Amino acid sequence: MTVPTNKLNDGNAIPQLGFGVYLVEPDECERIVGGALEAGYRHIDTAALYENEEGVGRAIAGSGIPRDELFITTKLWNDDQGKESAPVAFERSLEKLGLDYVDLYLIHWPSPTRGRYVETWQALEEIKASGRARSIGVSNFQPHHLEDLFRATETVPAINQVELHPRFTQRENRAFGREHGIAIESWGPLGQGKYPLFDLPEVAAPAEAHGVTPAQVVIRWHLQNGLIVFPKTNSAERARQNLDVFGFELTAAEMAAIDSLDDGTRVGADPDTATF
């Protein structure tokens, strides 16, 4: 199975569908990521905050998959923002992953109460220039945070990874990304189980019509919207199902029905008010 790729604004390519490891226990991570790699995933998304980079690294090392066939993302946690501390944290993540480079390094949150995301972005520019991060980007940034980066730095983020699911479709952020060439990644793409997404008729009906699961329908919705998506699951069976989404296509009417579910409901923190 070949997962399509999206071309980033720096010329690099990212697999459009990947595997996330948020809340995957560190002692289970090697097994779960190893199973995902065996199932066919080649894009893995982790973060320093998740405390499972070592497990991801062990799974990569044990997989036998050539490094250049993998796309590995990790993220800088808020406590390590700053021109001096960000490079130290990056080296720590590389060591835990057991890698010479990552394909994508992100600032995890703008953390506006710290007021350090601009200087942190400057540190990431230097990391990218060193070749140890092939692409750099941000996570949970609003357009006004991105405009701060534009005014002070030379590099437009390749990625903005944001909460995005049918009840919170991030129309403004997506439009801003299209305007400036910033690819959008969806975290919490299935709503993190915090509302009955799979029971809604707009999702259940196309699942029945296409003979697939509601989760497959929602993942397909993300893909057909041009989004990069990496659902997380501890189940090997669901991981295989989540990857098996290229044998059907939602109709325009089915896409529009899912779009209509957007009511502005977040399941995570608001980047403008989050204080962590």
C-alpha positions as CSV (number, residue, x, y, z in Angstrom):
1,M,0.0,0.0,0.0
2,T,1.4,3.4,-1.1
3,V,0.4,6.4,1.1
4,P,0.3,9.6,-0.9
5,T,2.6,12.4,0.0
6,N,2.1,16.2,0.3
7,K,4.9,18.4,-0.8
8,L,6.0,21.0,1.7
9,N,7.0,24.6,1.1
10,D,10.7,23.7,1.6
11,G,10.5,21.0,-1.2
12,N,10.4,18.0,1.2
13,A,7.5,15.5,1.0
14,I,5.5,14.1,3.9
15,P,3.3,11.0,3.9
16,Q,-0.3,12.3,4.2
17,L,-1.3,9.5,6.6
18,G,0.8,8.6,9.7
19,F,0.7,7.1,13.1
20,G,0.5,9.2,16.3
21,V,1.7,8.1,19.8
22,Y,0.1,10.7,22.1
23,L,-0.7,9.0,25.4
24,V,1.0,5.8,24.4
25,E,2.7,4.5,27.5
26,P,6.5,4.5,27.3
27,D,6.8,0.8,28.1
28,E,4.3,-0.1,25.4
29,C,5.5,2.3,22.7
30,E,8.2,0.1,21.1
31,R,5.6,-2.7,20.6
32,I,2.9,-0.5,19.3
33,V,5.0,1.5,17.0
34,G,6.8,-1.7,15.8
35,G,3.3,-3.1,14.9
36,A,2.4,0.1,13.1
37,L,5.6,0.0,11.0
38,E,4.9,-3.7,10.2
39,A,1.4,-2.8,9.1
40,G,2.8,-0.3,6.6
41,Y,3.0,3.1,8.4
42,R,6.1,5.1,7.5
43,H,5.2,8.4,9.2
44,I,5.5,8.5,13.0
45,D,4.5,11.6,15.1
46,T,5.9,11.9,18.7
47,A,7.0,14.7,21.1
48,A,9.2,15.3,24.0
49,L,6.1,15.8,26.2
50,Y,4.9,12.2,25.4
51,E,8.0,10.7,27.1
52,N,8.0,7.9,24.6
53,E,10.7,9.0,22.1
54,E,12.9,6.1,23.3
55,G,10.3,3.6,22.5
56,V,9.8,5.1,19.0
57,G,13.5,5.0,18.5
58,R,13.8,1.3,19.5
59,A,10.9,0.4,17.2
60,I,12.6,2.2,14.3
61,A,15.9,0.5,15.1
62,G,14.3,-2.9,15.3
63,S,12.2,-2.5,12.2
64,G,14.9,-3.0,9.6
65,I,13.3,-0.3,7.5
66,P,15.8,2.0,5.8
67,R,15.9,5.4,7.5
68,D,15.2,7.3,4.3
69,E,11.9,5.4,3.9
70,L,10.6,6.9,7.3
71,F,9.3,10.3,8.2
72,I,9.8,11.0,11.9
73,T,8.3,14.1,13.7
74,T,9.0,15.2,17.3
75,K,8.3,18.4,19.1
76,L,9.8,20.9,21.5
77,W,8.0,21.3,24.8
78,N,7.1,24.7,26.2
79,D,9.5,24.5,29.1
80,D,12.4,24.4,26.6
81,Q,11.5,27.4,24.5
82,G,14.2,29.9,24.0
83,K,17.2,30.6,21.8
84,E,19.6,28.8,24.1
85,S,17.5,26.0,25.5
86,A,15.7,24.8,22.3
87,P,18.9,23.4,20.7
88,V,19.7,21.5,23.9
89,A,16.2,20.0,24.0
90,F,16.5,19.1,20.3
91,E,19.7,17.2,20.9
92,R,18.1,15.4,23.8
93,S,15.2,14.3,21.5
94,L,17.6,13.1,18.8
95,E,19.5,11.0,21.4
96,K,16.4,9.4,22.8
97,L,15.2,8.6,19.3
98,G,18.6,7.2,18.4
99,L,18.6,9.3,15.1
100,D,21.0,11.6,13.3
101,Y,18.2,13.7,12.1
102,V,14.4,14.1,12.3
103,D,12.2,14.8,9.3
104,L,10.1,17.4,11.1
105,Y,10.7,19.4,14.3
106,L,7.8,21.5,15.7
107,I,7.3,24.1,18.4
108,H,4.6,22.3,20.4
109,W,2.6,25.4,21.5
110,P,3.0,29.1,21.1
111,S,2.7,29.4,24.9
112,P,2.1,33.2,24.6
113,T,2.5,33.8,28.4
114,R,6.2,32.9,28.0
115,G,6.6,35.2,25.0
116,R,9.5,33.2,23.5
117,Y,8.1,31.6,20.4
118,V,9.7,34.0,18.0
119,E,13.3,33.5,19.4
120,T,12.5,29.8,19.6
121,W,11.6,29.8,15.9
122,Q,15.0,31.5,15.2
123,A,16.7,28.5,17.0
124,L,14.7,26.1,14.8
125,E,15.9,27.9,11.7
126,E,19.5,27.2,12.8
127,I,18.7,23.6,13.5
128,K,17.2,23.2,10.0
129,A,20.3,24.9,8.5
130,S,22.4,22.3,10.2
131,G,20.6,19.5,8.4
132,R,19.5,17.8,11.6
133,A,15.9,18.6,11.0
134,R,14.9,18.4,7.4
135,S,11.8,20.5,7.9
136,I,10.6,22.7,10.7
137,G,7.1,23.9,11.7
138,V,4.8,24.7,14.5
139,S,1.9,23.3,16.4
140,N,-1.2,25.0,17.8
141,F,-0.3,28.3,16.3
142,Q,-3.0,30.8,15.4
143,P,-2.6,33.1,12.3
144,H,-1.6,36.0,14.5
145,H,1.2,33.9,16.1
146,L,2.4,33.0,12.6
147,E,2.4,36.7,11.5
148,D,4.7,37.4,14.4
149,L,7.1,34.8,12.9
150,F,6.8,36.4,9.5
151,R,7.7,39.8,10.8
152,A,10.8,38.7,12.7
153,T,12.3,35.7,10.7
154,E,13.0,34.5,7.2
155,T,11.4,31.0,7.3
156,V,7.8,30.3,6.8
157,P,6.8,27.1,8.8
158,A,6.4,24.1,6.6
159,I,3.6,22.7,8.9
160,N,1.1,23.9,11.4
161,Q,-0.2,21.0,13.4
162,V,-3.6,21.9,15.0
163,E,-6.6,20.3,16.7
164,L,-8.9,19.5,13.7
165,H,-11.9,17.2,13.6
166,P,-15.4,17.4,12.2
167,R,-16.7,19.6,15.0
168,F,-13.7,21.9,14.8
169,T,-12.5,22.2,11.2
170,Q,-10.2,25.2,11.6
171,R,-11.5,27.1,8.6
172,E,-9.5,30.3,9.3
173,N,-6.2,28.4,10.0
174,R,-6.6,26.3,6.9
175,A,-7.3,29.4,4.7
176,F,-4.3,31.1,6.2
177,G,-2.2,28.1,5.5
178,R,-3.3,27.9,1.9
179,E,-2.5,31.6,1.5
180,H,1.0,31.2,2.9
181,G,2.0,27.7,1.7
182,I,1.8,26.2,5.2
183,A,0.6,22.6,5.3
184,I,-2.0,21.7,7.9
185,E,-1.8,18.6,10.1
186,S,-4.7,17.4,12.1
187,W,-4.3,16.3,15.7
188,G,-7.2,14.7,17.5
189,P,-8.6,13.9,14.1
190,L,-11.3,11.6,15.5
191,G,-12.2,13.9,18.3
192,Q,-10.3,11.9,20.9
193,G,-13.5,10.1,21.8
194,K,-14.8,13.3,23.6
195,Y,-18.1,13.4,21.7
196,P,-20.1,10.6,19.9
197,L,-18.6,11.3,16.4
198,F,-19.1,7.8,15.1
199,D,-22.8,7.7,16.0
200,L,-23.6,10.9,14.1
201,P,-25.7,10.1,10.9
202,E,-23.3,12.3,8.8
203,V,-20.5,9.8,9.6
204,A,-22.5,6.6,10.2
205,A,-24.4,6.7,6.9
206,P,-21.3,6.9,4.6
207,A,-19.7,4.2,6.7
208,E,-22.6,1.9,5.9
209,A,-22.8,3.0,2.3
210,H,-19.1,2.2,1.7
211,G,-18.8,-0.8,3.9
212,V,-16.1,0.8,6.1
213,T,-15.9,1.9,9.8
214,P,-16.9,5.4,10.9
215,A,-13.2,6.0,11.8
216,Q,-12.2,5.2,8.2
217,V,-14.8,7.7,7.0
218,V,-13.5,10.5,9.2
219,I,-9.9,9.7,8.2
220,R,-10.9,9.8,4.5
221,W,-12.6,13.1,5.1
222,H,-9.3,14.6,6.4
223,L,-7.4,13.1,3.4
224,Q,-9.9,14.4,0.8
225,N,-9.6,17.9,2.4
226,G,-5.8,17.8,1.7
227,L,-5.0,17.5,5.4
228,I,-2.1,15.5,6.9
229,V,-3.5,13.1,9.5
230,F,-2.1,10.6,12.0
231,P,-4.7,8.9,14.1
232,K,-3.6,7.2,17.3
233,T,-4.6,3.8,18.5
234,N,-3.2,1.0,20.7
235,S,-5.1,-1.6,18.8
236,A,-3.2,-3.4,16.0
237,E,-6.4,-4.1,14.2
238,R,-7.6,-0.5,14.3
239,A,-4.2,0.6,13.2
240,R,-4.5,-1.6,10.1
241,Q,-8.1,-0.3,9.5
242,N,-7.0,3.3,9.8
243,L,-4.4,2.7,7.1
244,D,-6.9,1.0,4.8
245,V,-8.6,4.1,3.5
246,F,-7.5,4.3,-0.1
247,G,-10.1,1.9,-1.6
248,F,-13.1,4.2,-1.4
249,E,-13.9,7.9,-1.8
250,L,-16.5,10.0,-0.2
251,T,-18.9,11.8,-2.4
252,A,-19.2,15.6,-2.5
253,A,-22.5,15.3,-0.6
254,E,-20.9,13.1,2.1
255,M,-18.0,15.5,2.5
256,A,-20.4,18.5,2.8
257,A,-22.5,16.7,5.4
258,I,-19.4,16.1,7.5
259,D,-18.3,19.7,7.0
260,S,-21.6,20.8,8.3
261,L,-20.9,19.3,11.7
262,D,-18.5,22.1,12.6
263,D,-19.8,24.0,15.6
264,G,-16.5,25.4,16.9
265,T,-16.2,22.9,19.7
266,R,-12.6,22.3,20.8
267,V,-11.7,19.1,22.7
268,G,-8.3,20.5,23.7
269,A,-6.8,23.8,25.0
270,D,-7.1,27.1,23.3
271,P,-3.6,28.3,22.2
272,D,-4.4,31.9,23.0
273,T,-5.2,31.1,26.7
274,A,-3.3,27.9,27.5
275,T,-0.8,28.6,30.2
276,F,1.2,25.3,30.2
